Amino acid sequence: MYNDEFELTFDLADAGPKNEQRRPTLPEPEEAAAAAPPVQETRETPVSAAPENTLAPEREPGPAAEPRSTAPAAKGRTVLISGGDRGIGAAAARAFYAAGCRVAVFYHTNAEAAAALQKELPGVLAVQCDVASRASCELAFRAAEQALGRVDVLVSNAGIAQQKLFTDITPEEWQRMLDVNLTGAFNLCQLALPGMIRRKEGRILTVSSMWGQTGGSCEVHYSAAKAGLIGLTKALAKEEGPSGITVNCVAPGVIDTDMMASFTAEDKAALAEETPVGRLGTAEEVAKLLLYLAGEDAGYITGQVFGVNGGLVI
């Protein structure tokens, strides 16, 4: 049972073998996969190049024109999103694309989803990358930078998750969790920062989790890695602020993505009832916050952690 206020998160068996794993009823708060293959260094295989997005010209406002939204403040910027083939990452790709940004996404193994996103958003570049591998990150980042010209905004979103008793976590599983969720962000930040520092501007956004804020039973390694992302965000914000670079973190709660495909309507209703706003979150809501934090209007916001959890964590 969780040791915090979320005591309805898991069902516990009153009897059974000592090491019997508890059956979780709360889904992972993000789009991360439940398991991941062993770390492998992989070469990038760009599905297509990323030409300039063609946008319809804006109309000049007349006397009765509707007020223009200031939401797409990141228009014209180049954006790199890791884990961009599904869930929150794909929603972020759509949001930045609609705002007029040039977008590249990294995906790990789901080439089909990446190709579908490219078909939906012509001009988006998709590059295969295992973020846990420094060599793979270097190759993929080079391909993205060459296609985009530069990387103005980095969204470090790639991650994996696993629900397992702490005493049953193997050293290999512990290391893999840290390698993907934390070292992956380290790799991409180090690759993106030289150009940002040289230009004296840039935006880095990390995607943590509410469990990185509170800790989650049966997810100690996941919680530790996501908490590490929060520490990375705050420290890096202090270090890079003088260079005109902001670094912020988004910590999603229970988001209704394809990770919840196996949940029944009754399961989802129960989860919604536990959330103060009475519903689950959407990937699009997280993406809108990422878009704002990447824009000009967020220039005085850095080193912050933004919970998108419907009040589940306050």
C-alpha positions in Angstrom: 0.0 0.0 0.0 1.2 3.5 -0.7 2.5 5.2 2.3 1.0 8.5 1.4 -2.6 9.6 0.9 -3.2 7.3 -2.1 -4.2 4.3 -0.1 -6.7 3.1 -2.7 -4.0 2.8 -5.4 -3.4 -0.9 -4.9 -5.4 -3.9 -3.8 -3.5 -6.0 -1.3 -3.9 -9.7 -0.9 -4.4 -10.6 2.8 -3.0 -14.0 2.3 -0.6 -15.8 0.0 3.1 -16.4 -0.4 5.4 -13.9 1.1 6.8 -12.6 -2.2 3.5 -12.6 -4.0 3.4 -9.3 -6.0 0.6 -6.8 -5.3 -1.8 -6.3 -8.2 -1.8 -2.6 -9.1 -5.0 -0.8 -10.1 -3.5 2.6 -10.8 -1.9 3.0 -14.3 1.4 4.5 -15.0 1.0 8.3 -15.1 2.6 8.6 -18.5 3.0 6.9 -21.8 6.1 4.8 -20.9 6.1 1.2 -21.7 5.8 -1.4 -19.0 9.0 -3.1 -19.9 12.1 -2.4 -22.0 14.6 -4.5 -24.0 18.2 -4.6 -22.9 20.3 -1.5 -23.7 21.6 -1.6 -27.2 23.5 1.0 -29.2 21.6 1.7 -32.3 22.1 3.7 -35.4 19.5 6.3 -36.4 17.3 5.5 -39.3 15.5 8.7 -40.2 12.1 7.9 -41.8 12.2 11.1 -43.7 13.7 14.6 -43.8 12.1 17.5 -42.2 11.4 20.3 -44.7 10.0 23.6 -43.7 6.4 23.4 -42.6 4.1 25.2 -44.9 1.7 27.4 -43.0 -1.3 29.3 -44.3 -0.7 33.1 -44.1 -2.4 34.8 -41.2 -5.2 37.2 -42.1 -4.9 40.8 -41.1 -7.4 41.5 -38.3 -10.4 43.7 -39.4 -12.7 45.7 -37.2 -14.7 42.7 -36.2 -11.8 40.2 -36.1 -11.7 37.7 -33.3 -8.8 38.3 -30.7 -5.8 36.3 -31.7 -4.6 33.6 -29.3 -1.1 34.1 -27.8 -0.8 30.3 -27.1 1.5 29.4 -30.0 4.3 31.6 -28.6 6.9 29.0 -29.7 6.1 29.6 -33.4 9.0 29.3 -35.7 11.2 27.4 -33.2 12.7 24.0 -33.8 11.7 21.3 -31.3 13.2 17.9 -30.5 10.9 15.5 -28.5 12.2 12.1 -27.2 9.6 9.4 -26.9 7.6 11.3 -29.4 5.8 8.4 -31.1 3.0 7.9 -28.7 1.1 9.3 -25.7 2.3 12.6 -24.3 5.2 12.8 -26.7 3.0 12.4 -29.7 0.5 15.0 -28.3 3.4 17.4 -27.8 4.6 16.8 -31.4 1.1 17.7 -32.6 0.9 20.8 -30.4 4.2 22.2 -31.5 3.5 21.4 -35.1 0.2 23.2 -35.0 1.9 26.2 -33.4 4.2 26.5 -36.4 7.3 24.8 -35.1 9.6 22.4 -37.0 9.6 19.1 -35.1 11.7 16.1 -34.8 10.8 13.1 -32.6 12.9 10.2 -31.3 11.4 6.8 -31.0 12.8 3.6 -29.7 11.2 0.5 -31.3 7.8 1.5 -32.5 8.6 2.4 -36.1 5.0 1.9 -37.2 3.8 4.6 -34.7 6.5 7.0 -35.8 5.6 6.5 -39.5 1.9 7.1 -38.7 2.8 10.3 -36.9 4.9 11.5 -39.9 2.0 10.8 -42.2 -0.3 12.8 -40.0 2.2 15.7 -39.6 4.0 16.1 -43.0 7.5 17.4 -42.5 8.1 15.9 -39.0 11.3 14.0 -38.8 11.3 10.7 -36.9 14.7 9.2 -35.8 15.3 5.8 -34.1 17.1 6.3 -30.8 17.8 4.4 -27.6 18.2 7.3 -25.2 20.0 5.0 -22.7 22.9 4.7 -25.1 25.2 7.7 -25.5 26.3 6.6 -28.9 22.7 6.2 -30.1 21.9 9.7 -28.8 24.8 11.3 -30.5 23.9 9.8 -33.9 20.2 10.6 -33.5 20.8 14.1 -32.3 23.2 14.8 -35.1 20.5 13.7 -37.6 17.9 15.9 -36.0 20.2 18.9 -35.8 21.1 18.6 -39.4 17.5 18.4 -40.5 16.2 21.2 -38.2 19.3 23.4 -38.5 19.4 23.8 -34.7 17.5 22.6 -31.6 15.7 25.5 -29.8 13.5 23.4 -27.6 14.3 20.0 -26.1 11.5 18.0 -24.6 13.0 15.0 -22.7 10.0 12.7 -22.5 11.2 9.2 -23.2 10.8 6.8 -20.4 9.9 3.3 -19.2 8.1 2.0 -16.2 7.7 -1.2 -14.2 5.6 -2.2 -11.2 7.4 -4.6 -9.0 8.1 -5.1 -5.3 11.4 -3.5 -4.3 12.8 -6.7 -2.9 12.2 -8.4 -6.3 13.9 -5.7 -8.5 17.0 -7.0 -10.1 20.2 -4.9 -10.4 19.7 -5.0 -14.1 16.2 -3.7 -13.9 17.3 -1.0 -11.5 20.1 0.1 -13.8 17.9 0.0 -16.9 15.3 2.2 -15.2 17.9 4.8 -14.3 19.6 4.6 -17.7 16.4 5.3 -19.7 14.6 7.7 -17.4 17.4 9.7 -16.0 20.6 9.1 -18.0 18.6 9.5 -21.2 17.8 13.1 -20.1 21.4 13.7 -19.2 22.5 12.5 -22.6 20.1 14.7 -24.6 20.6 17.8 -22.4 24.4 17.6 -22.8 24.0 17.4 -26.6 21.5 20.2 -26.8 23.2 22.7 -24.5 26.3 23.7 -26.5 24.2 25.2 -29.3 21.8 26.8 -26.8 24.6 28.3 -24.9 26.3 29.6 -28.0 23.0 31.3 -29.1 22.3 32.5 -25.5 18.7 31.1 -25.6 16.9 27.8 -25.3 14.2 25.8 -23.6 14.7 22.4 -21.9 11.6 20.6 -20.6 11.7 17.3 -18.7 8.8 15.0 -18.1 8.8 13.4 -14.7 5.8 12.0 -12.8 3.7 12.5 -9.7 5.6 9.5 -8.3 8.8 11.4 -8.6 7.2 14.0 -6.3 5.6 11.6 -3.7 7.1 8.1 -4.3 5.1 5.1 -5.4 4.9 1.7 -3.7 5.9 -1.1 -6.0 7.7 1.5 -8.2 10.7 2.4 -6.1 13.1 2.4 -9.1 10.7 4.3 -11.3 10.1 6.9 -8.5 13.8 7.3 -7.8 14.6 7.9 -11.5 11.7 10.4 -11.9 12.7 12.2 -8.7 16.2 12.4 -10.2 14.8 14.2 -13.1 13.3 16.9 -10.8 16.7 17.4 -9.2 18.4 17.6 -12.6 15.8 20.2 -13.7 16.3 22.5 -10.7 20.1 22.3 -10.7 20.4 22.8 -14.4 18.1 25.8 -14.3 20.4 27.5 -11.9 23.5 26.7 -14.0 22.1 27.7 -17.4 19.9 30.7 -16.4 22.8 33.2 -17.0 23.0 31.8 -20.6 19.4 32.6 -21.4 18.2 29.0 -21.1 15.2 28.0 -19.0 14.8 24.4 -17.6 11.4 23.3 -16.3 9.7 20.0 -15.4 6.2 18.7 -16.0 5.0 15.9 -13.6 1.9 14.2 -15.0 -0.6 12.2 -12.9 -3.1 9.7 -14.3 -3.2 10.5 -18.0 -5.7 8.7 -20.3 -3.4 7.4 -23.0 -3.1 4.0 -24.8 -1.4 2.8 -21.6 -5.0 2.5 -20.2 -6.3 0.5 -23.1 -6.8 -2.6 -20.9 -8.8 -0.7 -18.3 -12.5 -1.1 -18.2 -14.9 1.8 -18.1 -15.5 0.9 -14.4 -11.8 1.0 -13.7 -11.5 4.5 -15.3 -14.5 5.7 -13.4 -13.0 4.6 -10.1 -9.8 6.4 -10.9 -11.6 9.5 -11.9 -13.5 9.4 -8.6 -10.2 9.4 -6.7 -9.1 12.6 -8.6 -10.4 15.8 -7.1 -11.5 17.3 -10.5 -13.5 14.1 -11.1 -11.8 12.9 -14.3 -8.6 11.7 -15.9 -6.1 13.9 -17.6 -5.4 14.0 -21.3 -2.1 13.9 -23.2 -3.2 17.1 -24.9 -3.5 19.0 -21.6 0.1 18.1 -20.8 1.2 19.1 -24.3 -0.4 22.5 -24.0 1.6 23.2 -20.9 4.8 22.1 -22.6 4.0 24.4 -25.5 3.5 27.3 -23.2 6.7 26.7 -21.2 8.6 26.6 -24.6 7.3 30.0 -25.6 8.4 33.6 -25.2 5.8 34.3 -22.5 7.5 31.7 -20.1 10.9 33.4 -20.2 10.8 34.2 -16.5 9.8 30.7 -15.5 12.7 28.3 -14.7 13.6 25.5 -12.3 9.9 24.7 -11.6 7.9 21.5 -11.4 4.4 21.6 -12.7 1.9 18.9 -11.6 -0.7 18.0 -14.2 -2.7 15.6 -12.0 -6.2 17.0 -11.4 -5.4 17.7 -7.7 -4.3 14.1 -7.0 -1.0 15.5 -5.7 -1.1 18.9 -4.0 
